[in-house]
Amino acid sequence: MRATRANLLGEFTGRLDNLIYYRRAPGGKIYVRKQFKLQNHPSHVGFANAQRAIYALQPSAGYIQNLKDYLPLYNQLPQNAAKRCETWNNLYNKLMFALQKKMPEQVLLANITRAQINAQDLPCKTLKDAVEADLLPAVKGYARFTQPL
């Protein structure tokens, strides 16, 4: 739900009455959403472990910059109009979960390590390799994204 600026809200961002108000940097618009309450589910543990493991890899600054540079090109693709990514983290998650989906017998994200990535020469080592392995869609000039993980 998109909130418009009113004198009542002014420049308010934060939580109020189980709603969260926030401003998105690209357009400067204020948005509001219901406060999320986590409910226990068996798949949460596996997802949380996978998230911890992929961020424990600590991608290099160059790799993160490649993801940031790839992001607007990814969002311009017609097939991604309905599923835009807002930050590099979204792309990183897509890339890693696509890797697990493509190679389920080799990759379990909850246990992934840099040593495994290097030993098995997994296509997430560089963004260029990931695009060539169809983990992410090809964009114009993707060959320049060669910074290592």
C-alpha positions in Angstrom: 0.0 0.0 0.0 1.4 3.4 -1.0 1.0 6.2 1.6 0.9 9.8 0.4 2.4 12.6 2.3 -0.1 14.3 4.6 0.4 17.0 7.2 -0.5 14.4 9.8 2.4 12.1 8.8 4.9 14.7 7.7 8.3 13.0 7.5 7.3 10.2 9.8 9.0 6.8 9.4 8.8 4.0 11.9 6.2 1.9 13.6 2.7 3.0 14.7 -0.4 0.9 15.5 1.1 -2.4 14.1 2.0 -0.6 10.8 5.5 0.2 9.5 6.1 3.4 7.6 9.2 3.6 5.5 10.7 5.7 2.7 12.2 4.2 -0.4 15.3 6.0 -1.5 14.9 5.8 -5.3 11.5 7.6 -5.5 11.3 9.2 -2.0 7.8 7.9 -1.5 6.5 6.8 1.8 5.1 3.2 2.0 3.2 1.5 4.8 2.8 -2.2 5.5 1.5 -4.4 8.3 4.0 -5.4 10.9 5.0 -9.0 10.2 4.7 -11.6 13.0 6.7 -14.7 12.5 4.9 -18.0 13.0 6.8 -21.2 13.5 7.0 -23.4 10.5 9.3 -26.4 9.8 11.0 -24.8 6.7 12.1 -21.7 8.7 15.0 -23.5 10.3 16.5 -24.7 7.0 16.0 -21.3 5.3 17.6 -19.5 8.3 20.6 -21.9 8.2 21.0 -21.3 4.5 20.9 -17.5 4.9 23.5 -17.7 7.7 25.8 -19.8 5.6 25.7 -17.8 2.4 26.3 -14.5 4.2 29.1 -16.2 6.2 30.9 -16.5 2.9 31.4 -12.7 3.1 31.3 -11.7 -0.5 34.2 -9.4 -1.5 33.6 -5.7 -2.0 34.2 -6.1 -5.8 31.7 -8.9 -6.0 29.1 -6.8 -4.2 29.9 -3.9 -6.5 29.3 -6.2 -9.5 25.9 -7.2 -8.0 25.1 -3.5 -7.5 26.1 -2.7 -11.2 24.1 -5.7 -12.5 21.0 -4.7 -10.5 19.6 -1.9 -12.8 20.3 -4.0 -15.9 18.4 -6.9 -14.3 15.5 -4.7 -13.4 15.3 -3.4 -17.0 14.7 -6.8 -18.5 11.0 -7.2 -19.5 10.7 -10.6 -17.9 11.7 -9.1 -14.5 9.2 -6.2 -14.5 6.9 -7.9 -12.0 9.8 -9.3 -9.8 12.2 -6.4 -9.4 15.1 -6.6 -7.0 15.7 -3.6 -4.8 19.2 -4.3 -3.4 22.3 -6.4 -4.1 21.2 -8.8 -1.3 18.1 -9.8 -3.3 20.2 -10.7 -6.3 22.8 -12.6 -4.1 19.9 -14.6 -2.6 18.5 -15.4 -6.0 21.9 -16.4 -7.3 22.6 -18.8 -4.4 19.2 -20.4 -4.3 19.3 -20.8 -8.1 22.6 -22.6 -7.6 21.1 -25.0 -5.1 18.1 -25.6 -7.3 20.4 -26.3 -10.4 22.8 -28.6 -8.5 20.9 -30.2 -5.6 23.2 -33.2 -5.4 26.3 -31.0 -5.1 25.1 -27.9 -3.2 23.3 -27.6 0.1 23.3 -23.9 1.1 23.1 -24.6 4.8 26.6 -26.2 4.6 28.2 -24.2 1.8 31.8 -23.0 2.3 34.4 -21.1 0.2 36.5 -24.3 0.1 33.6 -26.2 -1.5 33.0 -23.4 -4.0 36.7 -23.4 -5.0 37.1 -27.2 -5.0 34.0 -27.9 -7.1 34.5 -24.8 -9.2 30.9 -23.7 -8.7 29.5 -21.1 -11.0 28.9 -18.6 -8.2 32.6 -17.7 -8.1 31.9 -14.7 -10.3 28.8 -13.0 -11.6 29.9 -13.7 -15.2 30.1 -17.4 -14.4 26.6 -17.3 -12.8 25.1 -15.7 -15.9 26.8 -18.2 -18.2 25.4 -21.0 -16.0 21.9 -19.6 -16.3 21.7 -18.9 -12.6 20.8 -15.3 -13.5 19.5 -13.9 -16.8 22.0 -12.4 -19.3 22.2 -8.6 -19.6 24.1 -6.4 -22.0 27.8 -6.3 -21.0 27.6 -9.0 -18.3 31.1 -10.2 -19.3 32.7 -7.4 -17.3 31.4 -8.8 -14.0 34.5 -10.9 -13.1 35.2 -10.0 -9.5 35.7 -13.1 -7.4 33.4 -14.0 -4.5 
